[in-house]
Amino acid sequence: MENRKRAEQRLKDVSELWVNREFDKLGMPYSSSGRVGYRTKRSMTSADGTIEVDVDSAKERMCMFSPELGERALILYAFDHLFLDSLNNCWQRSLGHGLEKYHCVLTARIDKLWDKKDTLLVGGDSTLCVPRNLLGTYYLDDLYLIEAKAYLKAPSFVVCVDWRRLDILNSIIIGLLLSGGLVYILNSNKKGGYETRDGDDFIYQISGDSYQIGKAVFEEKTGTFTCLDYSSVYSPQPHKLLIAFVQAPQHFLSNEDIAGICSWSVDDAGINERRRSAIKLLRKQLQSGESHVYVEHVKEKNGYRMFVANE
């Protein structure tokens, strides 16, 4: 917990320095209309018009910067849409003195008031953006248009442990013996079942209609599947199946579930062939762009399951 607080403070410190430095690089004349004092509204005028928001006390507590610095951050975004990578690199370099083995990621969702569309930016390795790594949620600007999330992944136990300590080695030996006994008992009583893969940690909802699936992002409303530099729009049937898989418990759909999603009757002639064709088409689209997202047949449960393969 202490290390997470230190990492968060370093993020705030380095972000303030970064915004001032990058803004100075623009070399543009700048003056603020004044953000000090009590105000009930804030506004910004650009070539596209004026954006005005109510000052929200709850959101104010989530702001990363002072109002004037937040105004500069919004201007920076307007000039450089890839700014999140640079900021995350600065944060990563600042993680020294006990935090060297930690890995950080920043994401930012841009409000539709600014971009007229739902925009998600990622700085760093997106596979680390899982709920257990979430450090905090912040606003980078004073109009609450850039909502950022910071993720911090702690180093593994193997990296941190001093293996020269005898007490640690003795504890490991005892733990291995106990674990071996437990595994033997469980295997002896095992009656079969389906094993969950580690890749399931990489399928989760990142907003109301957006899902992170491994390294890919799926937009439910538009049917857009984006992985790295590849993007495609799914046709209606694969679109409906993918939505159902990401929302289903353990990402599993039975044969009956698939029939209902595709509006088939379970008594239809040739339904098995139609189901196999639908899954084959979904698999083909998922593999575009090297997403490492797979749909496998679970024979013993009469259905299919989607997962992200360990690379």
C-alpha positions in Angstrom: 0.0 0.0 0.0 2.8 2.4 0.9 4.5 1.8 -2.5 1.2 2.5 -4.3 0.9 5.9 -2.5 4.5 6.7 -3.4 3.9 5.8 -7.1 0.7 8.0 -7.1 2.5 11.0 -5.7 5.3 10.6 -8.3 2.6 10.5 -11.0 1.2 13.8 -9.8 4.6 15.4 -9.4 5.9 14.3 -12.8 2.6 15.2 -14.5 2.8 18.8 -13.4 6.4 19.1 -14.5 5.6 17.4 -17.8 2.6 19.7 -18.6 4.6 22.8 -18.0 7.5 21.6 -20.0 5.5 20.4 -23.0 3.4 23.5 -23.0 6.5 25.7 -23.1 7.7 23.7 -26.1 4.6 24.9 -28.0 6.0 28.4 -28.0 2.6 29.9 -28.4 1.2 33.1 -26.9 -1.1 32.2 -24.0 -3.1 34.0 -21.4 -5.8 32.6 -19.1 -9.2 34.2 -18.7 -8.8 33.5 -15.0 -9.7 30.3 -13.1 -9.2 31.6 -9.6 -12.0 32.4 -7.1 -15.3 30.7 -6.7 -17.1 29.9 -10.0 -20.1 27.9 -10.7 -19.2 27.3 -14.4 -16.1 27.0 -16.6 -15.9 27.4 -20.3 -13.5 27.2 -23.3 -14.0 28.6 -26.8 -12.4 27.1 -29.8 -13.0 27.2 -33.6 -15.7 24.5 -33.1 -17.6 26.5 -30.6 -17.8 27.0 -26.8 -17.8 24.2 -24.2 -19.3 25.1 -20.8 -19.6 22.8 -17.8 -20.8 23.2 -14.2 -18.1 23.1 -11.5 -18.6 19.8 -9.7 -17.1 19.4 -6.2 -16.8 15.7 -6.5 -14.9 15.9 -9.8 -12.8 18.7 -8.5 -11.3 16.3 -5.9 -10.4 14.0 -8.8 -8.5 16.7 -10.7 -4.8 16.0 -11.2 -3.9 19.7 -11.6 -4.9 23.2 -10.6 -7.5 24.8 -12.9 -5.0 26.8 -14.9 -2.7 23.8 -15.4 -5.7 21.7 -16.3 -6.4 24.3 -19.0 -2.9 23.8 -20.4 -3.3 20.0 -20.4 -6.4 20.3 -22.6 -4.6 22.6 -25.0 -1.8 20.0 -25.2 -4.2 17.3 -26.1 -5.7 19.5 -28.8 -2.2 19.8 -30.4 -0.9 16.3 -29.9 -3.3 13.3 -29.6 -0.5 10.9 -28.7 0.6 12.8 -25.6 -0.3 10.0 -23.2 2.7 7.8 -24.3 5.1 10.6 -23.4 3.5 11.3 -20.0 3.5 7.5 -19.1 7.2 7.2 -20.1 8.1 10.1 -17.8 6.1 8.4 -14.9 7.8 5.0 -15.6 11.3 6.7 -15.5 10.4 8.3 -12.1 9.7 5.0 -10.4 13.1 4.5 -8.7 14.3 3.9 -5.1 12.3 0.8 -4.5 9.8 1.0 -7.3 12.1 0.1 -10.2 10.4 -3.2 -10.9 6.9 -1.7 -11.0 5.2 -1.2 -14.4 2.8 1.6 -15.1 0.1 2.4 -17.7 -2.1 5.4 -18.3 -5.4 5.4 -20.2 -7.6 8.4 -21.0 -11.2 8.6 -22.3 -12.0 11.9 -24.1 -15.5 13.3 -23.5 -17.8 13.5 -26.6 -18.2 17.2 -25.9 -14.7 17.6 -27.2 -14.1 14.9 -29.9 -17.7 14.3 -30.9 -17.0 10.6 -30.5 -16.0 8.1 -27.8 -12.1 8.2 -27.8 -9.9 6.0 -25.7 -6.1 6.6 -25.5 -3.6 4.1 -24.0 0.0 4.9 -22.9 1.9 1.7 -22.1 1.0 -2.0 -22.2 -2.8 -2.2 -22.4 -2.7 -5.8 -21.1 -1.9 -4.4 -17.6 -5.1 -2.5 -17.5 -7.0 -4.9 -15.3 -9.1 -3.9 -12.2 -6.6 -5.3 -9.7 -3.9 -3.0 -11.1 -6.0 0.2 -11.0 -4.2 2.9 -9.0 -6.7 5.8 -9.4 -9.0 7.8 -11.6 -8.3 11.5 -12.3 -9.3 14.4 -14.5 -6.4 15.9 -16.4 -8.2 19.1 -17.3 -10.5 21.6 -15.6 -13.5 21.0 -17.8 -13.6 17.2 -16.9 -13.2 16.3 -20.6 -10.1 14.0 -20.1 -10.8 11.2 -17.6 -7.5 9.3 -17.0 -7.0 6.0 -15.2 -3.6 5.0 -13.8 -2.6 1.4 -13.5 0.4 0.0 -11.5 1.5 -3.6 -11.7 3.6 -4.8 -8.8 6.7 -7.0 -9.5 6.3 -10.7 -9.1 7.2 -12.5 -5.9 10.2 -14.1 -7.7 11.8 -10.7 -8.5 11.4 -9.3 -5.0 12.5 -12.1 -2.7 16.0 -12.4 -1.3 16.6 -16.1 -2.1 19.7 -16.2 0.2 17.6 -16.1 3.3 17.4 -19.5 5.0 14.0 -18.8 6.6 12.5 -18.0 3.2 14.0 -21.2 1.7 12.7 -23.3 4.6 9.2 -21.8 4.2 9.2 -22.6 0.5 10.2 -26.2 1.0 7.4 -26.6 3.6 4.9 -24.9 1.3 5.9 -27.1 -1.6 5.3 -30.2 0.5 1.9 -29.0 1.6 1.0 -28.0 -1.9 2.0 -31.3 -3.3 -0.2 -33.1 -0.8 -3.1 -30.9 -1.6 -2.7 -31.3 -5.3 -2.6 -35.1 -4.9 -5.8 -35.1 -2.8 -7.6 -32.8 -5.4 -6.5 -34.9 -8.3 -7.6 -38.1 -6.6 -11.1 -36.7 -6.1 -11.3 -34.9 -9.4 -14.4 -35.8 -11.5 -13.6 -33.7 -14.5 -14.6 -30.2 -15.3 -13.5 -27.1 -17.2 -10.3 -25.3 -16.3 -10.3 -21.5 -16.4 -7.3 -20.1 -18.3 -5.2 -17.2 -17.1 -6.2 -15.2 -20.2 -9.7 -14.6 -18.7 -8.2 -11.8 -16.7 -7.8 -9.9 -20.0 -11.5 -9.7 -20.9 -13.3 -6.9 -19.1 -15.5 -3.9 -19.6 -13.7 -0.5 -19.7 -16.8 1.7 -20.2 -20.5 1.4 -20.8 -20.2 0.0 -24.3 -16.4 -0.8 -24.7 -14.5 -3.9 -23.8 -10.8 -4.7 -23.5 -10.2 -8.2 -25.0 -6.5 -8.9 -24.6 -4.7 -6.3 -26.7 -7.9 -5.5 -28.6 -10.7 -3.0 -27.9 -14.3 -3.9 -28.9 -16.9 -1.1 -29.3 -20.3 -2.7 -28.8 -22.4 0.1 -30.4 -20.4 0.3 -33.7 -19.2 -3.3 -33.8 -15.6 -2.1 -34.3 -12.8 -4.5 -33.2 -9.4 -2.8 -33.0 -6.1 -4.6 -32.3 -2.9 -2.7 -32.6 -2.9 -1.1 -36.1 -5.7 -3.3 -37.4 -9.4 -2.3 -37.2 -12.5 -3.9 -38.6 -16.3 -3.6 -38.3 -18.1 -6.9 -37.6 -21.1 -8.1 -39.6 -24.3 -8.5 -37.6 -24.1 -12.2 -36.6 -20.4 -12.2 -35.4 -21.2 -8.8 -33.7 -24.1 -10.3 -31.7 -22.0 -13.4 -30.8 -19.0 -11.4 -29.6 -21.2 -9.2 -27.4 -22.7 -12.3 -25.9 -19.4 -14.0 -25.2 -17.8 -11.0 -23.5 -20.9 -10.5 -21.3 -21.4 -14.2 -20.5 -20.2 -15.7 -17.2 -16.7 -17.2 -17.8 -17.3 -16.1 -21.5 -19.1 -19.5 -22.1 -22.2 -19.9 -24.4 -24.1 -23.2 -24.7 -25.4 -24.5 -28.0 -28.9 -23.4 -26.9 -27.5 -19.9 -26.1 -26.0 -19.5 -29.5 -29.3 -20.7 -31.2 -31.2 -18.0 -29.2 -28.7 -15.3 -30.1 -28.9 -16.1 -33.8 -32.7 -16.4 -33.7 -32.7 -20.1 -34.6 -35.0 -22.8 -33.4 -33.2 -25.7 -31.7 -35.4 -28.0 -33.9 -34.2 -26.5 -37.2 -32.8 -28.9 -39.7 -29.0 -28.5 -40.1 -28.7 -26.3 -37.0 -25.4 -28.0 -36.0 -23.8 -27.0 -39.3 -25.2 -23.4 -39.1 -23.7 -23.1 -35.6 -20.3 -24.4 -36.7 -20.3 -21.9 -39.6 -21.2 -19.0 -37.3 -18.4 -19.9 -34.9 -16.0 -20.4 -37.8 -16.7 -16.9 -39.1 -16.3 -15.3 -35.6 -13.0 -17.1 -35.1 -11.8 -15.9 -38.5 -12.6 -12.2 -37.6 -11.1 -12.5 -34.1 -7.8 -13.7 -35.5 -7.4 -10.7 -37.8 -4.7 -8.4 -36.4 -3.0 -11.0 -34.2 -5.4 -10.5 -31.3 -4.7 -14.0 -29.7 -8.4 -14.2 -28.9 -9.9 -17.7 -29.5 -13.2 -19.6 -29.3 -12.9 -23.2 -28.3 -15.4 -26.0 -28.3 -16.2 -27.4 -24.8 -17.6 -30.8 -25.7 -18.4 -31.9 -22.2 -20.6 -28.8 -21.6 -22.2 -28.7 -25.1 -21.0 -25.2 -25.9 -18.2 -22.8 -26.7 -15.9 -20.5 -24.7 -13.9 -17.4 -25.6 -10.5 -16.8 -24.0 -7.3 -14.8 -24.6 -4.3 -17.1 -25.1 -1.1 -16.6 -23.0 1.5 -15.3 -25.4 
